[in-house]
């Protein structure tokens, strides 16, 4: 009897639980209206995705009249290009010994540009330098059609055709509006050339393109980081251009944003530190809008890109057609290579303006190229430095000789200062008279120093611009175009960096000893003038400040430049030691000065003018006292 009661209770419980579950399932089951609404939402989402995809690019099945009609509605005559077999995301590769390019069917532009034989960051990194890849660059024409459409070539499909003429590889990319109606990009790649021919032309589009409106060409690129030092590479990455028949200019590389406009532009270069992408045109662009954005916000973070460049130019439609002959250059920013094209491309190199650029172009580059042609680059820098110092040694001698003369005259100048301490004007007159009778020019020490300044600045521009130093090693330096790190710090020091470079340390030590050698002589040569700052204190400060500046600011610079300064200052110390101890005799200089005092001196125009001015000033001073 108990077993039967249990069975009845179990059955009743099971029925209740089942009923509850059925009610929950039923209550959560969508109604027909809800199911219908859900289906509508899914269809709307699919339609939205289809529209978005269609807006980006239209591919049409030529046998489907509905899709053909829809494509014609969106693309007009250029719907024809979407019906061809080439309307795919394929690429055509053209390649020679130094350059490999991939041209995309979609957009017809260069989607990859690889410089063969050069590696990113450092030697043996196994990563070739790629100026274009992964959509970092775009090349687009904006087409205004007669049926009021605005189309962008970067979203449309071109039909590729590859041929060869001798050793030249020719690739034509045609955006078709019909069998014989098209917009064409024509690429010609020659053997062993970084420069390729490029042309834009149209055929049979007179009734398609609105000739009353210009065709805007827009070229933009985010430049990949290719070197070891972010800050150093970014400093020499900028946009340069030629305009108005040979003038050249650039956008400021240090600003966050920089822009400019130019007329009659003949080439535009997106220059990275050691590589460059250039668009050249035989028919100048009437106007170009140029922009540069600095993408390196924080140098502590390993960045992919350095700058973003944009160039926008209108192309003229003449007689209903486009016809522009151009060139592309993708390759090293090497002076000799760019200069050989005779297109003024050597101006892309930041060699300095005026006399600084002349020194680099006609002296330093030819000499260094000759030396480095038959010896390692580190040794070539040392030999080059020795030659520069030998050429400048007469200037060094003149400077030190002037200091020695002033040092001999110091006791007499001190006597004049004491004798006329209450009459500054008379003291100045007598001092000038002493210089004149002794045959000493107080400015003679400054002139040699000024003559060395153009050489110093030219060298400062020369080493960062020397492509040949890239990834060339010497002693502990793995890359003479970058810093020579011997120790990686676990932290970053402001202005100094997160590593220790040895060549800047050696150069700083050499500067310290050079300045220590010359500071005492300069103090002795320049007597203290009343009312003027104490030069001895300033020189003592500079004795420590100059080496410290070298140590801090050159820590991230090219090790080749630091090597030059180390060798240069070491040689200068040697030259000064020889001049001081074996060439210049202070007793002979003193005797010569005393002899000069006995000789009658013809007063020069400048000296006469100075004397007259001092006499007038003295007379006015006496009158004012009366």
Buried (B, 14 or more C-beta within 10 A) or exposed (E): EEEEEEEEEEEEEEEEEEEEEEEEEEEEEEEEEEEEEEEEEEEEEEEEEEEEEBEEBBBBEBEEEEBBEBBBEBBBBBBBBBBBEBBEEEBBEBEBEBBBBBBBBBBBBBBBBBBEEBBBBBEEEEEBBBBBEEEBBBBBBBBBBBEEBEBBBBBBBBBBBEEEEEEBBBBBBBBBBEEEBBBBBBBBBBEEBBBBBBBBBBBBBBEBBBBEBBBBBBBBBBBBBBBBBBEBBBBBBBBBBBBEEEBBBBBBBEEEEBBBEBEBBBBBBBBBBBBBBBBBBEEBBEBBBBBBBBBBEEBEEEBEBBBBBBBBBBBEBEEBBBBBBBBBBBBBBBBEBBBEBEBBBBBBBBBBEEEBBBBBBEBBBEBBBEBBEEEEBBEBBBBBBEEBBEEBBEBBBBBBBBBBBBBBBBEBBEEBBEEBEEEBBBBBBBBBBBBBBBBBBBEBBEEBBEBEEBBEBBBBBBBBBBBBBBBBBBEEBBBBBBBBBEEEEEEEEEEBBBBBBBBBBBBBBBBBEBBEBBBEBBBBBBBEBEEEEEBBEEBBEBBEEBBEBBBBEBBBBBBBBBBBBBBBBBBBBEBBEEBBEEEBEEEEBBEBBEEBEEEEEEEEEEBEEBBEEBEEEBEEEEEEEE
